[in-house]
Amino acid sequence: MLGVVTDAPALQLSGLVKRFGDKVAVAGIDLQVPVGSFFGLVGPNGAGKTTTLSMATGLLRPDAGSAAAHGIDVWQDPVGAKRIIGNLADGVRLFDRLTGEQLLTYTAMMFGIPRAEIGPRVDDLLTMMDLRAAAGTIVADYSAGMTKKIALACALVHAPRLLVLDEPFESVDPVSAANIEDVLRGYTASGGSVIVSSHSMDLVQRMCDHVAIIAGGRVLAAGTIDQVRDGESLQDRFVALVGGRHTTQGPAWLRQS
């Protein structure tokens, strides 16, 4: 296994390309996530966000380009890279016939966490995600929000150096979301790095210090929040770059008077 490069970015994407038949989903993305940053990735539906993150974390092999986490090439040394990445991926199935506690324990074992540390880590994560009462319930019976929270707990159990989170707050209740935000802020304050894909401009503008806007599989703007906003709200800047807004009140037949 190759070692972590101490002065490397938390995540470096270089020329990533992915095609599905005739469709180019990602068209040569270059992106750098600084160590210790809370990095937002935003874009319209079909922009290539999930495809990009899947290639960045070793779930989907790119047609061209490379991805490195702390200097470890994700595709040349996938085991080494995945040891330092915590991944909450969109649409990946969990072992949902296990209980929440069993799933967390199993995940910790797969990452080689010492046996004596597994129990306390699982307890801490169940409490943090407000899943203690559901610890003995099989994951297949969880609500959408609970499933999201147990998947996030699995991404955290091995204390990764980089968290890659695809829509982490989708379907999560406001109290749990606030608790998770606090944990992620503490995580980045201690030197961890987070890249989060989200459709919520308010969340990204509130939580993130860096952001990239992508559309059509390309990066349209990237940098600190203030650099990308360029004096506007992130929402307005996003719409201006991506386009497609229809300034209309809708068809006449839909109006009520």
C-alpha positions in Angstrom: 0.0 0.0 0.0 1.3 3.4 -0.9 1.5 6.0 1.9 -0.5 9.2 2.5 1.2 12.3 1.0 1.2 14.8 3.9 1.1 18.0 1.7 -1.4 16.6 -0.9 -5.0 17.9 -1.2 -7.7 15.9 0.6 -9.1 15.1 -2.9 -7.6 15.7 -6.3 -9.6 15.0 -9.4 -7.8 15.3 -12.7 -9.5 15.0 -16.1 -12.2 12.7 -15.0 -14.3 11.4 -17.9 -17.2 9.0 -17.9 -19.5 7.9 -20.7 -22.6 5.8 -20.7 -23.1 4.7 -24.3 -23.3 7.9 -26.4 -24.0 10.1 -23.3 -21.0 11.9 -21.7 -21.9 12.1 -18.0 -18.6 13.7 -16.9 -16.6 15.6 -19.4 -13.1 16.1 -18.0 -13.5 17.4 -14.4 -10.6 18.9 -12.5 -11.2 19.6 -8.9 -9.1 20.1 -5.8 -10.5 19.9 -2.2 -8.1 21.5 0.4 -7.4 19.6 3.6 -9.7 20.7 6.4 -12.2 22.2 4.1 -16.0 21.8 4.0 -16.5 21.6 0.2 -19.9 21.8 -1.5 -20.6 20.2 -4.9 -23.8 21.6 -6.4 -25.4 21.3 -9.8 -28.8 20.6 -11.5 -30.2 17.1 -11.8 -28.1 15.1 -14.3 -25.1 17.4 -13.9 -22.7 14.5 -13.1 -22.4 15.0 -9.4 -23.1 11.4 -8.3 -21.0 10.0 -11.2 -18.1 12.2 -10.2 -18.2 11.2 -6.6 -18.6 7.6 -7.5 -15.4 7.8 -9.5 -13.7 9.7 -6.8 -14.3 7.0 -4.2 -13.7 3.9 -6.2 -17.2 2.8 -6.9 -17.2 3.6 -10.6 -14.1 3.3 -12.9 -13.5 6.4 -15.0 -12.9 6.2 -18.7 -10.1 8.7 -18.3 -8.5 10.8 -15.7 -7.5 10.1 -12.1 -8.6 10.6 -8.5 -6.4 10.8 -5.4 -7.3 11.0 -1.7 -4.4 12.6 0.3 -2.1 11.6 -2.5 -3.3 7.9 -2.7 -4.5 7.1 -6.2 -8.0 5.7 -5.7 -7.7 3.2 -8.6 -4.0 2.2 -8.3 -4.3 1.6 -4.5 -8.1 1.2 -3.8 -7.6 -0.5 -0.5 -5.3 2.2 0.8 -7.6 5.0 -0.4 -10.8 3.5 1.0 -9.1 3.2 4.4 -9.0 7.0 4.7 -12.4 7.7 2.9 -15.8 7.6 4.5 -18.4 7.4 1.8 -22.1 8.0 1.9 -23.1 7.1 -1.7 -26.4 7.6 -3.4 -28.3 4.5 -4.2 -25.8 1.9 -2.8 -27.7 -0.9 -1.0 -26.9 -1.7 2.6 -26.9 -5.1 4.2 -30.5 -4.3 5.3 -31.3 -7.7 6.9 -28.9 -6.8 9.7 -30.0 -4.6 12.6 -28.6 -1.1 12.8 -26.2 -2.2 15.6 -25.1 -5.3 13.6 -24.5 -3.3 10.4 -22.3 -0.8 12.2 -20.4 -3.5 14.0 -19.9 -5.4 10.7 -18.7 -2.3 9.0 -16.2 -1.6 11.8 -14.9 -5.1 11.5 -14.4 -4.8 7.8 -12.3 -1.7 8.4 -10.2 -3.6 10.9 -11.1 -1.6 14.0 -9.7 -3.3 17.1 -12.4 -5.4 18.7 -12.2 -3.5 22.0 -13.0 -0.2 20.3 -15.9 -1.4 18.2 -18.6 -1.4 20.9 -17.9 2.1 22.2 -17.8 3.5 18.6 -21.1 1.8 17.7 -22.7 3.1 20.8 -21.4 6.7 20.2 -22.7 6.7 16.6 -26.1 5.2 17.5 -26.5 7.9 20.1 -25.3 10.7 17.8 -27.7 9.7 15.0 -30.6 9.2 17.5 -30.9 5.6 16.5 -30.4 4.0 20.0 -34.1 3.0 20.2 -33.8 1.4 16.7 -30.5 -0.4 17.3 -32.2 -3.8 17.4 -34.4 -3.2 14.4 -33.4 -4.6 11.0 -32.4 -1.8 8.6 -35.0 -3.0 6.0 -37.7 -1.7 8.4 -36.1 1.8 8.8 -37.6 4.9 7.4 -35.8 6.7 4.6 -34.4 9.2 7.1 -33.2 6.5 9.5 -31.6 4.6 6.6 -29.7 7.7 5.6 -28.5 8.2 9.2 -27.3 4.6 9.6 -25.5 4.8 6.3 -23.8 8.0 7.5 -22.8 6.3 10.7 -21.2 3.5 8.7 -19.2 6.2 6.8 -17.9 7.6 10.0 -17.2 4.4 12.0 -13.5 4.1 10.9 -12.7 7.8 11.6 -11.8 8.6 8.0 -9.6 11.5 7.0 -12.0 12.4 4.1 -15.8 12.2 4.1 -17.6 12.1 0.8 -21.3 12.6 1.3 -23.9 12.5 -1.4 -27.1 14.3 -0.2 -26.4 13.5 3.5 -29.4 15.5 4.8 -32.1 14.2 2.4 -35.1 12.8 4.4 -33.3 13.5 7.7 -35.4 15.3 10.4 -34.3 18.8 11.4 -33.1 17.8 14.9 -30.9 15.0 13.6 -29.7 17.3 10.8 -28.6 19.9 13.3 -26.8 17.3 15.4 -25.0 15.9 12.3 -24.0 19.5 11.3 -22.4 20.0 14.7 -20.5 16.7 14.3 -19.3 17.6 10.8 -18.2 21.1 11.9 -16.2 19.6 14.7 -14.7 17.0 12.3 -13.4 19.7 9.9 -12.2 21.9 12.8 -10.0 18.9 13.8 -8.5 18.6 10.4 -10.9 16.3 8.6 -12.2 17.2 5.2 -15.8 16.9 3.9 -17.1 17.1 0.3 -20.9 17.2 0.2 -23.2 17.0 -2.8 -26.5 18.8 -2.1 -29.4 20.6 -3.9 -29.8 22.9 -0.9 -28.1 26.2 -1.7 -28.9 27.5 1.8 -27.2 24.5 3.4 -24.1 24.8 1.2 -23.8 28.5 1.7 -24.2 28.1 5.5 -21.9 25.2 6.1 -19.3 25.1 3.3 -16.2 27.2 2.9 -15.5 26.0 -0.6 -17.9 25.1 -3.4 -17.9 23.9 -7.0 -20.8 24.4 -9.4 -21.0 21.7 -12.1 -23.4 21.3 -15.1 -23.2 19.1 -18.1 -20.4 17.1 -16.6 -18.1 20.2 -16.4 -17.0 22.5 -13.6 -18.5 26.0 -14.2 -17.0 27.7 -11.1 -14.9 26.5 -8.1 -13.2 28.2 -5.2 -14.2 29.7 -1.8 -17.8 30.4 -1.3 -17.2 34.2 -1.6 -15.2 33.7 -4.8 -17.9 31.7 -6.5 -20.8 33.9 -5.2 -19.0 37.0 -6.6 -21.2 39.4 -4.6 -24.5 37.5 -5.2 -26.3 34.8 -3.2 -25.1 31.3 -4.1 -28.6 30.6 -5.4 -28.5 33.6 -7.8 -25.0 32.8 -8.9 -25.9 29.2 -9.5 -28.9 30.1 -11.6 -26.9 32.6 -13.6 -24.2 30.0 -14.4 -26.5 27.0 -15.0 -29.4 28.8 -16.7 -32.7 27.3 -17.4 -34.9 29.5 -15.1 -38.3 30.2 -16.5 -39.7 33.5 -15.4 -43.4 32.7 -15.8 -46.5 32.3 -13.7 -47.4 29.1 -15.4 -50.1 28.4 -18.0 -53.4 30.3 -17.8 -55.4 27.2 -17.1 -53.5 26.7 -13.8 -54.4 30.1 -12.4 -57.3 30.2 -9.9 -58.7 33.5 -10.9 
